[in-house]
Every structure is written in C-alpha cells, then in structure tokens.
C-alpha cells in the first residue's frame, strides 16, 4: 500500500508540475528551475545519524562531537549542491528513430550534450510509461566536459501508425547518493510503426500471375539478369563465385547467386482491394506486409495498390519503405 501511495503521489506531482508542457521541439536546456531535488533513502538515514551525533554531543558536552556533526552536515550541503549541478546546464536534443513492426521495441535516439567545463557522471535516463506495471531499467551515461553522449531508450509498440516518444526522466544521485535530483523532458520525436506481418506459415503464397494468362510464371534460365542475395533452395550451379571470392563470407561477406530472366514473364501486384473481403482491415494490412517482405527477400519486383495509392513494380529498400509506410498510415492521419 505504501508503494502504491507513493506512485500515486508521484504521478499527481508530475501532472501538476508539467501539465502545460507539451512536446519541446529542438534542443532543450536544463536550467536550475527545471531540476528538482529531495533526500534519498540514504540521505534520510544520514539525517538520523546527524541528529544522533548532535544529541550525544549536547548530552556529554563533546567539543569534537560538535565539530564532527557540523563537518559532515556541511558535506551533506555540498553534496546537495553538486547533485543539482550534475544535471543543471545539460542540453538535450532528439535524434532518430528507425521504423519497427507492431509488437517490437522502438529505439529512440537521444543526445545529451555537456557544454560546461565539468564532467557529468552517473546520469540515469528512462522513459516514463503510464501505469505502474512497466518500469524498465534506466540507461546510465557519463558525459565529459565539452562532449556529448548518444543514448538509446526502448519503448514497446502495440499498434501501427505514428508513436510519440514517452516523457524522459533524468535522475542522478552523484556524488554521495544522499540526494536524488531529477528533471523531465518531453522530446519532439516519433517513430513509425508498421503493421505486424501475417505469420509466414499461414500466409498464402505471393499472387504471381503470368503475363498473357499462361499461368503462374517463374524465373527462367535463358538471360542473365544480375546478381541477388542467396536464398535457401538456390541451386549451387547458380552461385556467383567471382563475386563471392571478392568478399569472403568468413569476414562478413555474403553469398550471392546469379539471377536469370526467361520463360513466362511473371507479374506481381500486391493489391489491397484483391484480398478476400471476409478479412478485416488489419488482417489484410498484415498480409500485404508479409507479401512485401517476402517479395523483397526473393528480389521479385512488385507493384503495390492501396486505395488511391499506386506504386509501379520495383524492388529495393526505398520501395519497401514506401509500401510499409503506406500500410502503417492507412486510414490514419499522417
């Protein structure tokens, strides 16, 4: 009950202090008015020790006891100043966030810059998630004087679309751990979440249609069309040994195979409207996501149709990203 009450009080204080603070674009400076400090658990124990020493010095009229009490009390005051200074003056800026699929963890890149002449030690950065169930371990960082540090914080994803970065809390107990100083930052950063692909085992095969209506076409072996990444099942005689010899797989190279055109030309079109109507929207988006991934793995050029959106047949990272982005934002505000 005590911990639940503490979380409730903390959440209420956060809402009251920062209810008017929205996303903060660009770089943010942590000035002294944004840094808060309270005694830590060790600090409360230290106060009890000071009270005990002061009481004993009065009862027994100990001059050295008074000197020791005031000396360690002064050390505690210095620690309070240094703990606050460890956060004050830092500059925070958002970085990048690579797109992920729903259900995966999104990594948000944050930059902490220290333009002062003092090193900053033991900085803990963590996301503040709504509710008390999720409390990941904070990321610890040290920032040298005049330098910056790049920090990546992870946040779980559940639904497709844009996901804004949660509020960031910076905490430090440096140097003695008697006080806990913290500050908040709401970075203006978001990540694109793609729909989670349908399971490969249950998804139907790619909708390949032969040109001219002669049935499903496959890649022939008449004309050399280029080099592509090796896929399980490719015949050994099609391996591009000259290219493989230049890049030894043992040192980070990759197996590649020769790609041929010929036979019945095949057309691959991924059309949202052609999917079974008994599937709901999210299921159809998941199937298209699976097909996009599979077509890219097989290096098959594919056209893409989603509502009024039309992409001509292509293959490559840019085409894949454009298709998945369209799936992520379908029916949502961009």
C-alpha positions as CSV (number, residue, x, y, z in Angstrom):
1,X,0.0,0.0,0.0
2,X,2.8,2.4,0.8
3,X,4.5,1.9,-2.6
4,X,1.2,2.3,-4.4
5,X,0.5,5.5,-2.5
6,X,4.0,6.8,-3.3
7,X,3.4,6.1,-7.1
8,X,0.1,7.9,-6.9
9,X,1.6,10.9,-5.2
10,X,4.5,11.0,-7.7
11,X,2.1,10.8,-10.7
12,X,0.0,13.6,-9.3
13,X,3.0,15.7,-8.7
14,X,4.2,15.1,-12.3
15,X,0.9,16.0,-13.7
16,X,0.6,19.2,-11.6
17,X,4.2,20.3,-12.4
18,X,4.2,19.5,-16.1
19,X,0.5,19.7,-17.2
20,X,1.2,22.6,-19.5
21,X,4.4,21.2,-21.1
22,X,3.9,19.6,-24.5
23,X,6.4,18.4,-26.9
24,X,9.5,20.5,-26.8
25,X,11.0,21.0,-30.3
26,X,14.7,21.2,-30.9
27,X,17.3,21.4,-28.2
28,X,16.3,21.9,-24.6
29,X,18.5,23.4,-21.8
30,X,18.1,22.0,-18.3
31,X,18.3,25.2,-16.3
32,X,18.2,25.2,-12.5
33,X,14.4,25.8,-12.4
34,X,13.8,22.5,-14.2
35,X,15.9,20.5,-11.7
36,X,14.2,19.1,-8.6
37,X,16.0,17.5,-5.6
38,X,14.8,15.6,-2.5
39,X,16.7,13.5,0.1
40,X,17.3,9.9,-0.9
41,X,16.8,7.0,1.4
42,X,20.4,7.1,2.3
43,X,20.0,10.8,2.9
44,X,17.2,10.3,5.4
45,X,19.4,7.8,7.3
46,X,22.2,10.3,7.2
47,X,19.9,12.9,8.8
48,X,19.0,10.5,11.6
49,X,22.8,9.9,12.2
50,X,23.4,13.7,12.4
51,X,20.6,14.0,14.9
52,X,22.0,11.2,17.0
53,X,25.5,12.7,16.9
54,X,24.2,16.2,17.8
55,X,22.1,14.8,20.7
56,X,25.1,12.9,22.1
57,X,27.4,15.9,21.8
58,X,24.9,18.0,23.8
59,X,24.4,15.4,26.5
60,X,28.1,14.7,27.0
61,X,29.3,18.2,26.1
62,X,31.7,16.8,23.4
63,X,33.5,19.6,21.5
64,X,34.9,17.1,18.9
65,X,31.4,15.7,18.6
66,X,30.0,19.1,17.7
67,X,32.9,19.6,15.2
68,X,32.2,16.2,13.6
69,X,28.5,16.8,13.4
70,X,28.9,20.2,11.7
71,X,31.6,19.0,9.4
72,X,29.6,16.1,8.0
73,X,26.5,18.3,7.9
74,X,28.5,20.7,5.7
75,X,29.5,17.8,3.5
76,X,25.8,16.9,3.0
77,X,25.1,20.5,1.9
78,X,27.9,20.4,-0.6
79,X,26.6,17.1,-1.9
80,X,23.2,18.7,-2.4
81,X,24.8,21.5,-4.5
82,X,26.9,19.1,-6.5
83,X,24.0,16.7,-7.2
84,X,21.9,19.6,-8.6
85,X,24.8,20.8,-10.6
86,X,25.3,17.4,-12.1
87,X,22.0,17.9,-14.1
88,X,21.9,21.7,-14.5
89,X,23.3,23.0,-17.7
90,X,22.9,19.9,-19.8
91,X,21.4,20.2,-23.3
92,X,19.0,17.6,-24.6
93,X,18.2,17.0,-28.3
94,X,16.2,14.3,-30.1
95,X,17.9,12.0,-32.6
96,X,16.5,9.4,-34.9
97,X,14.0,6.6,-34.5
98,X,14.0,3.7,-37.1
99,X,10.6,2.3,-38.1
100,X,9.6,-1.0,-36.4
101,X,6.8,-3.5,-36.7
102,X,4.0,-3.5,-34.2
103,X,4.9,-5.6,-31.1
104,X,8.6,-4.9,-31.4
105,X,10.5,-2.4,-29.3
106,X,11.1,1.0,-30.8
107,X,14.5,2.6,-30.1
108,X,14.6,6.3,-29.7
109,X,17.9,8.1,-30.1
110,X,18.5,11.0,-27.7
111,X,21.6,13.2,-27.4
112,X,22.9,14.6,-24.1
113,X,25.4,17.5,-24.5
114,X,27.6,19.0,-21.9
115,X,28.9,22.4,-22.9
116,X,30.3,23.2,-19.5
117,X,33.8,22.6,-18.1
118,X,32.7,20.0,-15.5
119,X,32.2,16.3,-16.2
120,X,28.8,14.8,-15.6
121,X,28.7,11.4,-14.0
122,X,26.1,8.7,-13.3
123,X,23.2,10.1,-15.3
124,X,20.2,7.8,-15.4
125,X,17.7,8.3,-18.3
126,X,14.5,6.4,-18.5
127,X,11.1,6.6,-20.2
128,X,8.0,7.3,-18.1
129,X,5.2,4.9,-19.1
130,X,1.6,5.4,-18.0
131,X,0.7,2.9,-15.2
132,X,2.9,1.2,-12.7
133,X,3.3,-2.2,-14.5
134,X,6.2,-1.2,-16.9
135,X,9.4,0.0,-15.3
136,X,12.4,-0.8,-17.4
137,X,16.0,-0.4,-16.2
138,X,17.3,3.1,-16.8
139,X,20.2,3.8,-19.2
140,X,23.3,5.1,-17.4
141,X,25.6,7.6,-19.0
142,X,28.6,9.8,-18.3
143,X,29.2,13.0,-20.3
144,X,32.6,14.5,-20.3
145,X,33.2,18.3,-20.3
146,X,32.5,19.8,-23.7
147,X,31.3,16.4,-25.1
148,X,28.0,14.7,-25.8
149,X,26.6,11.2,-25.4
150,X,24.2,9.3,-27.6
151,X,21.6,7.3,-25.6
152,X,19.0,4.9,-27.0
153,X,15.9,4.2,-25.0
154,X,13.4,1.4,-25.9
155,X,9.7,1.6,-25.8
156,X,7.2,-1.2,-26.6
157,X,4.8,-0.8,-29.5
158,X,1.3,-2.3,-29.9
159,X,-0.5,-0.6,-32.9
160,X,0.5,0.7,-36.3
161,X,0.9,4.3,-37.1
162,X,2.9,7.1,-35.5
163,X,4.1,6.6,-31.9
164,X,5.4,9.6,-30.0
165,X,8.3,9.2,-27.6
166,X,7.2,9.0,-24.0
167,X,8.4,11.6,-21.5
168,X,12.0,11.2,-20.4
169,X,13.2,11.4,-16.8
170,X,16.8,12.2,-15.9
171,X,17.9,11.2,-12.5
172,X,21.2,11.4,-10.6
173,X,22.5,10.7,-7.1
174,X,26.1,11.7,-7.8
175,X,28.4,12.1,-5.9
176,X,27.5,10.7,-2.5
177,X,24.0,9.4,-3.0
178,X,22.4,11.4,-0.2
179,X,20.1,13.3,-2.5
180,X,18.1,12.5,-5.6
181,X,17.9,15.1,-8.3
182,X,15.7,14.7,-11.4
183,X,14.3,16.6,-14.3
184,X,11.8,15.8,-17.1
185,X,11.9,16.2,-20.9
186,X,9.3,15.6,-23.5
187,X,11.2,15.2,-26.8
188,X,9.6,16.0,-30.0
189,X,10.3,12.6,-31.5
190,X,8.1,9.9,-33.0
191,X,8.6,6.6,-34.7
192,X,6.6,4.9,-37.5
193,X,5.2,1.5,-36.5
194,X,4.4,-0.8,-39.4
195,X,1.6,-3.4,-39.1
196,X,2.9,-6.7,-37.8
197,X,3.2,-9.2,-40.8
198,X,1.0,-12.2,-41.0
199,X,2.7,-15.4,-39.9
200,X,4.7,-16.9,-42.8
201,X,3.4,-20.4,-42.1
202,X,-0.3,-19.4,-42.5
203,X,0.1,-16.6,-45.2
204,X,-0.8,-17.7,-48.8
205,X,1.9,-17.6,-51.4
206,X,2.7,-14.4,-53.4
207,X,0.0,-13.7,-56.0
208,X,2.2,-14.3,-59.1
209,X,0.3,-14.1,-62.4
210,X,1.8,-14.9,-65.7
211,X,1.7,-12.3,-68.4
212,X,-0.7,-13.3,-71.2
213,X,-2.7,-15.6,-69.0
214,X,-0.4,-18.6,-69.4
215,X,-0.4,-19.5,-65.7
216,X,2.0,-18.7,-62.9
217,X,5.4,-17.8,-64.3
218,X,8.7,-18.4,-62.7
219,X,12.2,-17.1,-63.3
220,X,13.7,-18.8,-66.2
221,X,17.3,-19.6,-67.0
222,X,17.7,-18.0,-70.5
223,X,19.1,-14.5,-70.0
224,X,21.4,-13.3,-67.2
225,X,19.6,-10.5,-65.3
226,X,22.0,-9.7,-62.5
227,X,23.2,-10.8,-59.0
228,X,21.0,-11.1,-55.9
229,X,21.4,-12.4,-52.4
230,X,21.5,-16.1,-51.9
231,X,18.2,-17.7,-50.8
232,X,17.6,-21.2,-49.4
233,X,17.0,-23.6,-52.2
234,X,19.0,-21.9,-54.9
235,X,21.0,-24.4,-57.0
236,X,24.7,-24.5,-56.3
237,X,25.5,-24.0,-60.0
238,X,23.9,-20.5,-59.9
239,X,26.3,-19.2,-57.2
240,X,28.3,-16.2,-58.4
241,X,31.7,-17.5,-57.5
242,X,33.6,-14.5,-58.8
243,X,31.7,-12.1,-56.6
244,X,31.8,-14.5,-53.6
245,X,35.6,-14.7,-54.0
246,X,36.0,-11.0,-53.6
247,X,34.2,-11.0,-50.3
248,X,34.9,-14.0,-48.1
249,X,31.8,-14.9,-46.0
250,X,34.1,-15.7,-43.1
251,X,34.9,-12.0,-42.9
252,X,31.5,-10.6,-43.2
253,X,30.8,-11.3,-46.9
254,X,27.5,-12.7,-48.2
255,X,26.6,-15.5,-50.6
256,X,25.1,-14.2,-53.9
257,X,23.6,-16.1,-56.8
258,X,23.0,-15.3,-60.5
259,X,19.5,-14.2,-61.4
260,X,18.1,-15.1,-64.8
261,X,15.1,-14.0,-66.8
262,X,13.3,-16.1,-69.3
263,X,10.3,-18.4,-69.8
264,X,6.9,-17.0,-68.9
265,X,7.2,-13.4,-67.6
266,X,5.5,-13.1,-64.3
267,X,3.8,-10.0,-62.8
268,X,3.5,-9.5,-59.1
269,X,0.9,-7.0,-57.9
270,X,0.1,-6.6,-54.2
271,X,-3.5,-5.1,-54.3
272,X,-5.4,-4.4,-51.1
273,X,-8.7,-4.5,-53.0
274,X,-8.0,-8.0,-54.3
275,X,-7.8,-9.6,-50.9
276,X,-10.7,-11.6,-49.5
277,X,-13.4,-9.3,-48.1
278,X,-14.1,-11.6,-45.1
279,X,-10.7,-10.4,-43.7
280,X,-10.8,-7.3,-41.6
281,X,-8.7,-4.3,-42.5
282,X,-5.9,-5.1,-40.1
283,X,-5.7,-8.7,-41.3
284,X,-5.4,-7.5,-44.9
285,X,-2.7,-5.0,-44.0
286,X,-0.8,-7.7,-42.2
287,X,-1.0,-10.0,-45.2
288,X,0.3,-7.2,-47.5
289,X,3.1,-6.6,-45.1
290,X,4.1,-10.2,-45.2
291,X,4.0,-10.2,-49.0
292,X,6.1,-7.1,-49.2
293,X,8.8,-8.7,-47.0
294,X,8.7,-12.0,-48.9
295,X,8.9,-10.2,-52.3
296,X,11.9,-8.3,-51.1
297,X,13.6,-11.4,-49.8
298,X,13.1,-13.1,-53.1
299,X,14.2,-10.0,-55.1
300,X,10.9,-10.0,-57.1
301,X,9.8,-6.7,-58.5
302,X,6.2,-6.0,-57.3
303,X,3.6,-3.3,-57.9
304,X,1.6,-2.0,-54.9
305,X,-2.0,-0.9,-54.7
306,X,-3.6,0.5,-51.6
307,X,-6.8,2.6,-52.1
308,X,-5.9,5.5,-54.3
309,X,-2.1,4.9,-53.9
310,X,-0.3,3.3,-56.8
311,X,3.3,2.2,-56.9
312,X,4.8,0.8,-60.1
313,X,6.7,-2.5,-60.0
314,X,10.1,-2.1,-58.3
315,X,12.3,-3.7,-55.7
316,X,14.7,-2.3,-53.1
317,X,14.8,-0.6,-49.7
318,X,13.2,2.6,-50.9
319,X,10.2,0.8,-52.5
320,X,9.9,-1.5,-49.4
321,X,9.9,1.5,-47.0
322,X,7.3,3.4,-49.1
323,X,4.9,0.4,-49.2
324,X,5.2,-0.4,-45.5
325,X,4.8,3.3,-44.6
326,X,1.5,3.3,-46.7
327,X,0.3,0.3,-44.8
328,X,1.2,1.8,-41.4
329,X,-0.7,5.0,-42.1
330,X,-3.7,3.6,-44.0
331,X,-6.9,5.1,-42.6
332,X,-4.9,7.3,-40.1
333,X,-3.9,10.9,-40.1
334,X,-0.3,11.2,-41.4
